[in-house]
Amino acid sequence: MKKIALLICTIGLFTTSNTLFGQAKKPTLMILPSDNWCEQRYFMTEFDNQGSKQKVPNYKQAFQEDTELGQVISKIGSLMIDRSFPLKDAEQELKAIETRNAEDNMTTSTASGSSISESPLDKLKNKSKADIIIQIWWKVNKTDQGKSVSFILEAFDAYTSKRIASSTGNGAPNNTDIVPVLLQNAILANIDPFVLQLQSHFDDMFTNGREILLTVKKWTSWDKNMETEINGKEITDYVNEWLQKNTVNGKFSMADATENVIRCDQVRMPLYDANNNALDARQFTKGLQKYFKASPFNFEVKLMTRGLGEAILVLGEK
């Protein structure tokens, strides 16, 4: 009887553990071909990044011209959906972005006339608001036993671009299956450790906050600086206090603090606001912007972002 009771308790604990894991908040994913895959197939383009030319993948061209890409992403996506990870469809997001391009091209700063400078990947990240970007590279090998595939699967935090999970492998040779199926079978044998790495990273963010960069600058025309005292404290001190109160467990690092600029990295902001809405760097930093626009400061403050994970406040004017 004791053995039976112990077995029942063990099964109960296992079931409870699985239930809790199934109910855990999952990160939103988006799957894209890797930069190297795009380079090898000449799906690259150049864009002007504030005066310097930068080469980036042309995802739109890749989806339109490569017959395997859509099927491959669909197969990998089905593996992730089976493990309860929500997915954003990259191809559909790209189509939505294209409809906004004309509007963005006509958008300029009210003060300087500067246009919006944003990379194609930043636009995709901003539109999709995915937590994690999964990139896939694959190559078809010909062997005496048939075709096989080699693959590299990598996951990056969409906010910091840090690599958070990876998996590599080779599929078994096969003469009957098409490449997407070969790739799906090859990845299936390696997917569970990869998924555990993804969930571990997201669990860390849920507990300790999402990492972003925050910079506070001043316009040269402004008659104050970061060392200006208001009610007995410098502006730098107010930034420090606000971050201590609004980051998760007060976690951030003030990497640089001069009279003209404050740079903070490893800023751990909450994943969700009080209404359980997902936060990004812009929405989080709006809190600091409103703080400085109110009494006793009454500053004009411009808020800018780079991608999802970097926010810049410029004090003194819009």
C-alpha positions as CSV (number, residue, x, y, z in Angstrom):
1,M,0.0,0.0,0.0
2,K,2.9,2.4,0.8
3,K,4.3,1.8,-2.7
4,I,1.0,2.5,-4.3
5,A,0.5,5.7,-2.3
6,L,4.1,6.8,-3.2
7,L,3.4,6.1,-6.9
8,I,0.1,8.1,-6.7
9,C,1.9,11.1,-5.1
10,T,4.7,11.0,-7.7
11,I,2.3,10.9,-10.5
12,G,0.4,13.8,-8.9
13,L,3.5,15.9,-8.6
14,F,4.5,15.2,-12.2
15,T,1.1,16.2,-13.4
16,T,1.0,19.4,-11.3
17,S,4.5,20.3,-12.6
18,N,3.4,19.8,-16.2
19,T,0.2,21.8,-15.7
20,L,2.2,24.7,-14.2
21,F,4.7,24.6,-17.1
22,G,1.8,24.5,-19.6
23,Q,0.2,27.6,-17.9
24,A,3.5,29.5,-17.8
25,K,3.6,32.7,-19.8
26,K,5.2,32.0,-23.1
27,P,7.4,34.4,-25.2
28,T,6.1,35.5,-28.6
29,L,8.3,34.3,-31.4
30,M,9.0,35.3,-35.0
31,I,10.9,33.0,-37.4
32,L,13.2,34.5,-40.1
33,P,15.9,33.2,-42.4
34,S,19.4,33.9,-41.0
35,D,21.6,36.7,-42.4
36,N,24.0,34.1,-43.8
37,W,21.2,32.2,-45.6
38,C,20.1,35.5,-47.2
39,E,23.6,36.4,-48.2
40,Q,24.3,33.0,-49.8
41,R,21.1,33.4,-51.9
42,Y,21.6,37.1,-52.7
43,F,18.6,38.3,-50.7
44,M,20.3,41.4,-49.4
45,T,19.8,45.1,-49.8
46,E,21.4,48.3,-48.7
47,F,19.8,51.1,-46.7
48,D,21.1,54.5,-45.5
49,N,21.7,54.5,-41.8
50,Q,22.2,58.1,-41.0
51,G,24.7,58.6,-43.8
52,S,26.4,55.2,-43.8
53,K,25.4,52.3,-46.0
54,Q,24.4,49.1,-44.2
55,K,23.7,45.8,-45.8
56,V,20.7,43.9,-44.5
57,P,18.6,40.9,-45.5
58,N,15.8,41.6,-47.9
59,Y,13.1,39.4,-46.3
60,K,10.4,40.5,-48.7
61,Q,12.4,39.3,-51.7
62,A,13.3,36.1,-49.9
63,F,9.7,35.2,-49.2
64,Q,8.6,36.1,-52.7
65,E,11.3,34.3,-54.7
66,D,12.4,31.3,-52.6
67,T,10.0,28.4,-52.9
68,E,11.2,26.6,-49.8
69,L,11.4,29.4,-47.3
70,G,7.7,29.7,-46.5
71,Q,7.3,26.0,-46.1
72,V,10.4,25.7,-43.9
73,I,9.2,28.5,-41.6
74,S,5.7,26.9,-41.5
75,K,7.2,23.5,-40.5
76,I,9.4,25.0,-37.7
77,G,6.4,27.1,-36.6
78,S,4.3,24.0,-36.2
79,L,6.9,22.5,-33.9
80,M,6.8,25.7,-31.8
81,I,3.0,25.8,-31.8
82,D,2.9,22.2,-30.6
83,R,4.9,23.4,-27.6
84,S,2.4,26.2,-27.0
85,F,4.7,29.1,-28.1
86,P,2.7,31.9,-29.8
87,L,4.0,33.0,-33.2
88,K,4.0,36.2,-35.3
89,D,3.9,35.6,-39.0
90,A,6.9,37.4,-40.5
91,E,5.6,37.4,-44.1
92,Q,2.3,39.0,-43.0
93,E,4.0,41.5,-40.8
94,L,6.2,42.5,-43.8
95,K,3.1,43.1,-45.9
96,A,1.6,45.4,-43.2
97,I,4.9,47.3,-42.9
98,E,4.9,48.0,-46.7
99,T,1.6,49.8,-46.5
100,R,3.1,52.2,-44.0
101,N,6.3,52.9,-45.9
102,A,4.8,55.8,-48.0
103,E,3.5,57.5,-44.8
104,D,6.9,57.1,-43.0
105,N,8.8,58.4,-46.0
106,M,6.8,61.6,-45.7
107,T,7.3,61.9,-41.9
108,T,9.8,64.5,-40.8
109,S,10.8,66.2,-37.5
110,T,8.8,69.3,-36.8
111,A,12.0,71.1,-35.6
112,S,14.8,70.0,-37.9
113,G,13.1,68.3,-40.8
114,S,15.0,65.1,-40.2
115,S,13.4,61.9,-41.6
116,I,12.9,58.7,-39.7
117,S,16.0,56.5,-39.8
118,E,15.2,52.8,-39.1
119,S,16.6,49.6,-40.4
120,P,14.2,47.1,-42.1
121,L,14.7,44.6,-39.2
122,D,13.9,47.4,-36.7
123,K,10.7,48.1,-38.5
124,L,9.8,44.5,-38.4
125,K,10.6,44.2,-34.7
126,N,8.6,47.3,-33.9
127,K,5.6,46.2,-35.9
128,S,5.5,42.6,-34.6
129,K,6.5,43.3,-31.0
130,A,7.9,39.7,-30.8
131,D,9.9,38.8,-27.7
132,I,12.3,36.5,-29.5
133,I,13.6,36.3,-33.1
134,I,14.4,32.8,-34.3
135,Q,16.8,32.6,-37.3
136,I,17.2,29.4,-39.4
137,W,20.0,28.5,-41.7
138,W,20.0,25.2,-43.6
139,K,21.9,23.5,-46.4
140,V,21.0,20.4,-48.4
141,N,23.7,17.7,-48.6
142,K,23.8,14.9,-51.2
143,T,25.0,11.5,-50.0
144,D,25.0,8.0,-51.3
145,Q,22.0,7.3,-49.1
146,G,20.0,10.3,-50.4
147,K,19.5,13.9,-49.5
148,S,20.2,15.2,-46.0
149,V,20.1,18.6,-44.4
150,S,22.4,20.5,-42.0
151,F,20.8,23.3,-40.0
152,I,21.6,26.0,-37.4
153,L,18.7,27.3,-35.3
154,E,19.5,30.4,-33.2
155,A,17.3,32.6,-31.0
156,F,17.9,36.2,-30.2
157,D,16.3,38.5,-27.7
158,A,14.5,41.0,-29.9
159,Y,15.3,43.9,-27.6
160,T,19.0,43.4,-27.0
161,S,19.9,41.2,-30.0
162,K,21.7,38.8,-27.5
163,R,21.8,35.2,-28.5
164,I,19.8,33.2,-26.0
165,A,19.4,29.7,-27.5
166,S,21.0,27.7,-30.3
167,S,20.8,24.2,-31.9
168,T,22.7,22.6,-34.7
169,G,22.4,19.2,-36.3
170,N,22.2,17.0,-39.4
171,G,19.2,15.0,-40.6
172,A,19.1,11.4,-41.6
173,P,19.5,10.9,-45.4
174,N,16.3,10.4,-47.3
175,N,15.4,10.3,-51.0
176,T,11.6,10.6,-50.7
177,D,11.0,13.7,-48.4
178,I,11.1,17.3,-49.6
179,V,13.5,19.7,-48.0
180,P,11.0,21.3,-45.5
181,V,10.1,17.9,-44.2
182,L,13.7,16.8,-44.0
183,L,14.5,19.9,-42.0
184,Q,11.5,19.5,-39.8
185,N,12.5,15.9,-38.9
186,A,16.1,17.0,-38.3
187,I,15.1,19.9,-36.0
188,L,12.5,17.7,-34.2
189,A,15.4,15.6,-32.8
190,N,17.0,18.7,-31.3
191,I,14.0,20.9,-30.5
192,D,13.4,20.2,-26.8
193,P,16.7,21.5,-25.4
194,F,16.3,24.5,-27.6
195,V,12.8,25.2,-26.3
196,L,14.0,24.8,-22.7
197,Q,16.6,27.5,-23.3
198,L,13.9,29.8,-24.7
199,Q,11.6,29.3,-21.8
200,S,14.5,29.7,-19.3
201,H,15.4,33.1,-20.8
202,F,11.8,34.3,-20.7
203,D,11.3,33.1,-17.2
204,D,14.4,35.1,-16.2
205,M,12.8,38.2,-17.9
206,F,9.5,37.6,-16.1
207,T,11.3,37.4,-12.7
208,N,14.1,40.0,-13.2
209,G,12.7,42.3,-15.9
210,R,13.5,42.9,-19.6
211,E,16.9,44.4,-20.3
212,I,16.9,47.7,-22.3
213,L,19.2,50.7,-22.8
214,L,18.2,54.2,-21.7
215,T,20.0,57.5,-22.5
216,V,19.2,61.0,-21.3
217,K,20.7,63.9,-23.3
218,K,20.2,67.6,-23.5
219,W,19.9,70.0,-26.5
220,T,22.8,72.4,-26.8
221,S,20.3,75.3,-26.7
222,W,19.1,74.3,-23.3
223,D,20.2,76.6,-20.4
224,K,20.5,73.6,-17.9
225,N,22.5,70.4,-17.8
226,M,22.5,67.1,-15.8
227,E,24.3,68.7,-12.9
228,T,21.7,71.5,-12.5
229,E,20.2,71.4,-9.0
230,I,16.4,71.5,-8.5
231,N,15.2,71.5,-4.9
232,G,18.7,70.6,-3.7
233,K,19.3,67.6,-6.0
234,E,20.9,67.3,-9.4
235,I,18.9,66.1,-12.5
236,T,21.2,63.0,-12.5
237,D,20.0,62.2,-9.0
238,Y,16.3,62.4,-10.1
239,V,17.0,60.0,-13.0
240,N,18.7,57.6,-10.6
241,E,15.8,57.7,-8.1
242,W,13.1,57.2,-10.8
243,L,14.9,54.2,-12.2
244,Q,15.3,52.7,-8.7
245,K,11.5,53.0,-8.2
246,N,10.4,51.8,-11.6
247,T,12.8,49.0,-12.6
248,V,12.4,45.5,-11.4
249,N,14.1,45.2,-8.0
250,G,15.8,48.5,-8.8
251,K,18.1,46.8,-11.3
252,F,20.1,49.0,-13.7
253,S,23.6,50.3,-14.2
254,M,24.5,53.9,-14.8
255,A,27.3,53.4,-17.2
256,D,28.1,57.1,-17.8
257,A,27.0,60.3,-16.2
258,T,28.4,63.7,-17.3
259,E,26.9,67.2,-17.4
260,N,25.6,66.5,-20.9
261,V,24.5,62.9,-21.0
262,I,23.4,60.0,-18.8
263,R,23.7,56.5,-20.2
264,C,22.1,53.5,-18.4
265,D,22.5,49.9,-19.5
266,Q,21.1,46.6,-18.1
267,V,18.0,48.5,-17.2
268,R,15.5,45.9,-16.2
269,M,12.0,47.1,-17.0
270,P,8.8,45.1,-16.2
271,L,7.4,43.0,-19.1
272,Y,3.9,44.2,-18.4
273,D,2.3,47.3,-17.0
274,A,-0.3,47.5,-14.3
275,N,-3.0,46.5,-16.8
276,N,-1.1,43.5,-18.0
277,N,-0.3,45.1,-21.3
278,A,3.2,44.3,-22.8
279,L,5.7,47.0,-22.4
280,D,8.6,48.1,-24.7
281,A,11.4,50.6,-24.2
282,R,9.3,53.5,-25.5
283,Q,6.3,52.8,-23.3
284,F,8.4,52.3,-20.3
285,T,10.5,55.5,-20.8
286,K,7.3,57.5,-21.4
287,G,7.0,57.4,-17.6
288,L,10.3,59.2,-17.2
289,Q,9.3,61.7,-19.9
290,K,6.0,62.5,-18.1
291,Y,8.0,62.8,-14.8
292,F,10.2,65.5,-16.2
293,K,7.3,67.3,-17.9
294,A,5.5,67.7,-14.6
295,S,6.3,69.9,-11.6
296,P,8.8,70.8,-10.3
297,F,10.7,70.3,-13.6
298,N,8.3,71.4,-16.3
299,F,10.9,70.4,-19.0
300,E,10.2,70.0,-22.7
301,V,11.3,66.4,-23.4
302,K,11.7,64.6,-26.7
303,L,11.5,60.8,-26.7
304,M,13.2,58.7,-29.4
305,T,13.8,55.0,-29.8
306,R,16.1,52.6,-31.6
307,G,14.4,49.3,-32.2
308,L,12.4,47.8,-29.3
309,G,15.2,48.0,-26.7
310,E,16.7,51.4,-26.7
311,A,15.1,54.7,-25.6
312,I,16.6,58.2,-25.7
313,L,15.3,61.3,-23.9
314,V,16.5,64.7,-25.0
315,L,15.8,67.5,-22.4
316,G,15.1,71.1,-23.3
317,E,12.8,71.1,-26.3
318,K,10.8,68.8,-28.6
